[in-house]
Amino acid sequence: MTPVSYLGIDVGTTGCKVIAFDEEGNIRAWAYEEYPLYHPRNGWSELDAEEVFEKIVRCLRRVAEGIRHDPPASIGISSQGEAVVPVDAEGRPLARSIVTFDTRGDEFVPLFREHFGDERFFAITGMPLSGIGTVNKILWWKKYAPEVFKNARYFLCFEDFLIFRFGLPPAISFPLASRTMMFHVERGEWSSEILDLAGIPPERLAQPYPSGTPLGEVPEKFAAAFGWGKGIVVAAGGHDQPCGALGAGVIRPGLAMDATGTVECIAPAMSRFVGGEAMWRNNLCCYHHAFPGLYTTLVYNFTGGVLLRWFRDQFGEKERDIAASMGKDPYEVLLEGLPENPTSLFVLPHFTMTGTPYFDAHSTGMVVGLTLNTTKKEFIKALLEGVSYEMKLNLELLRNAGIPVERLRAIGGGAKSPVWLRIKADIYGMPVETLSVSEAACFGAALLGRKAKEDIKDFGALVDDLVRVREVYEPDPERAKIYEERFAVYRRLYPALKTVILQGGEMP
């Protein structure tokens, strides 16, 4: 039997990645390309979708060279959320894509709040009402660029844009459709109520499908450009975080993915849709997992691993020099020799806009407990503790909403640091696992492609077989007890900062 591979494509905000996996889940070939974000005005963030497509094609060519003897059987796509591209009938972009954190959509939030209210809007979409949703970006074109709105045949997110450019009818996965704020999450279809209010006909959007649904085969013309033959199945993929959770084997309640990159994000598996005030008031979403039949939510802080990078760049010149002379990673040198016990410092990791539950653009970072005896290594450890305290707060929000998490599976850059993984286990009070999989989002997308190609009935068994736990970090009881006591102090930092320091109020 001829060996085959399974392609996973990950379309991010600043770059794209294509990885070919073999039947055992091993990486056979990979390629990565960056592309620029454009900021033509304050608050605007855009991507050139044609530029993104060209970079993906370049990645596909490089990967094709590495898998000449094991050609792809399928393709799955993991995509950034919310970003949208207006295209003509041939799939040519009519304007740059407006991406997630572009602020132009904020002005349209009152329209939906007045018509639906926050609670009902969440009940329909599973999304807390905000300006980042795709629907708001389309409304901006409708109001301020009417020619773009009028001439667009489709408004596509990046998954459906790629599928259309491959030569297939535009199709979007349930998880990615959920991020648009136009999708009825429990019915699995576009919401006629929201589309009617926005004045967006459903035929100008891609057709939604559950993740892992076969959408068709890559047309011969497109496949031939890479030396491929017929029969390559394209699957409905997913939003990047659920794809990452799938690639980490997070496919049953109690498990959650903990992705540490620039942003720190936790995504649990859920057996049902969870609504209610405990969700939307805390800016928690609830939408389709990339594993069919499950749901997920996201809790996150925008100041994740970027906090350590900030310290490296501003205060780590010595460590950078040592690392360069020894051929080491600067982060490895920074994290060597940290104190074993919990520090007496408290770091509020709001060095950027906060994530869940506050979404506060005005909060700031804060360090409490500094003395003349504070050491550099103690300060570094406190940075890691601060990010972990913030995520513990979010884990409590999940538990209070009826979404318990019992074990975490770590992916991303933070998963490479035993020091940080031990801190997380101690602060969270639960086991933290590392995995054999290093590129979870691409792997999750590739798994969905394989499911579509091979019509796998027991998909969970395949995921369990291919995603292997490498190491488990158990919480140390003594350190966990100390962290639990100090967490009570941490919880008071943000309220004190907001009401007393930033707003000039009085201490309660």
Buried (B, 14 or more C-beta within 10 A) or exposed (E): EEEBBBBBBBBBBEBBBBBBBBEEBEBBBBBBBEBEBBEEEEEBBBBBBBBBBEBBBBBBBBBBEBBEEBBBBBBBBBBBBBBBBBBEEEBEBBBBBBBBBBBBBBEBBEBBEEEBEBBBBBBBBBBBBBBBBBBBBBBBBBEEBEEBBEBBBBBBBBBBBBBBBBBBEBBBBBBBBBBBBBBBBBEBBBBEBBBEBBEBEBEBBBBBBBBBBBBBBBBEEBBEEBEBEEBBBBBBBBBBBBBBBBBBBBBBBBBBBBBBBBBBBBBBBBEEBBBBEBBBBBBBBBBBBBBBEBBBBBBBBBBBBBBBBBBBEEEBEEBBEBBEEEEEEBBBBBBEEBEEEBBBBBBBBBBBBBBBBBBBEEBBBBBBBEEEEBEBBBBBBBBBBBBBBBBBBBBEBBEEBEBEBEBBBBBBBBBBBEBBBBBBBBBBBBBBBBBBBBBBBBBBBBBBBBBBBBEBEEBBEBBEEBBEEEEEBEBBEEBBBBBEEBBEEBEEBBEBBBBEEEEEEEEE
